Each structure stands twice: as structure tokens, then as C-alpha cells.
């Protein structure tokens, strides 16, 4: 979707992300693209490290188990890829329907402490 919005039409892309494989479509469909464009959707990219950090924060701070793709919106806020306007109200939709509990356990076991940048 990100590449399609930038190009103004659906395009083929290489899928490189490991963390959010559920978001790794090679090409967005015509209908979702048209709807996103009509709605004025904004798309940002976040690195895998930020996605895993958001997943870790959700588990450690709220005990919410989410799949990496479900942590992407929070990751965008935490790493600064998306900066809300001063008067903007932001809601973050998270999903854990396809969470891999073994992978979550590895993410949660990471010794790295939360920084101000990650949790704000």
C-alpha cells in the first residue's frame, strides 16, 4: 500500500520485512487501493526493531499479546514514523488473532529495557 500510494497506482514490491509478515503483500489490490486513496490514507514505514519493541511494550506494560502486524500502528507512534498533529486524537487498533506465542516469548524475554523513545 505504501508504494502504491507513493506511485499513484498499485505496483509490485519486494517484501523484506521479517517481523510483520502479515503485512507483506507483494501488490495491493485495486479496490483496497482505491478506497485508501479516496479516504486520503497516510502510510508510513516502520523498521522491524520498532515493531518488536511495540510488541514487547504491549506485553510487558499491558499484558496484551499481539502479532507483529497488530503492533505496527503503535510502533509508528513510538519510533516517530507517525507524528500526530497537536490537536489530533489518535486511536491504535491492535490485533492478536495470529500471534505466535513462541515468538512472543522470545520478544518478551529480550533484556533490552524500554527507553523514553520507545514508550514516550
N, C-alpha and C positions, 0 to 999 in steps of 0.2 A: 504494500500500500504506500509506503514511504516513497519508494522510487517512482511509482505510478503518479502520485500527486505531484512530485517534482517534474516529471516528464509531461504531465497533462494527459496521459493515456496509460492503460495497462502495458507493462513491459516485463520481459523476463529478467530475473535477477539470480545471482549466485547466492545460495544460502550458506552463511558462515557461522551463525550463532550455534553454540552448543547448549547454553543454558535454557533458552526459550524455544525449543524445537517445535512447540505447538504453534508458534507464530512464524515459522519458516516456510511460508508458501513461496514457490518459485514465481508465481504470477497471480495477481489479484484478478478476480472475475469482473466482467463488465458491469454487472448490476451493483455489487458492493462498491466498486469504484465510482459509479455514477451517483450513488446515494451519498458517499463520503464527500464527493466534490460538491454536490448540491448543498449539503449541510455545512460546508466550509470547514471540514475536518482538518485538524492540525496533527501532524505526525512528527514525532521525534525519535531518534535512535538512542538506545542506552547500551553501554557495554555489559558483557556477561557479569563482570565483577559487581556492578551496581545491582543487577537483578538478583544475584545470590545474596548480596548484602541486605536487600529489601526482604527477601525470603527469610533470612536469618532474623531480622528485626521483628517481623511479624510473628515468628515462632517464639523468640526469646521474650519479647515485650508483651505480646497479646495471646500467646499460645494458639495462634491461628496457623494451621497447616495449609500452605498454598503451593500450587505448582509454579514453576518459574514464570510461565506466561502470565499467570494471575498476579504476579508481583511486579510486573513491568510498569504499571502506572505509578505505583509508589516509588519504584526505582527512578523513574524520570524526575519525580519531585526531589528525591533525596540527593541525586547527583547533580541537580541543576540543569538537566537537559530541558526541563519544562519549568518556567518561572511564571507563576500566576501574576496577573496584574494586581496592584494593591487592593482593589475593591472586588476582586474575583472570588467567588465561592467555589471551592474545589471539592469534589467527591471522588473517592477512589473505589472502584469496583474490583474486588478480588475474587479469585476462584480457586478451589482446591479439589475440584472433581477428579482430576487426573494426577494428583500428587503421588510421586514415587516416595514412599516412606523411607526406603533405604537411602535414597539420595538426600532427602530432607535431613535424615540423621547425620549424614556426612557434613552437610552445610551447617547444621546446628552445632556440631562438635568443633567447628573451626575456632581456634583460640583467639583470633583477632577480636579485639574489643571494639565496640561501637565508637565512632568518632562523632564530633559535633556535625561534621559534614554529612554523615550518614543519617543521623536522626534529627538534626536541626534543632 
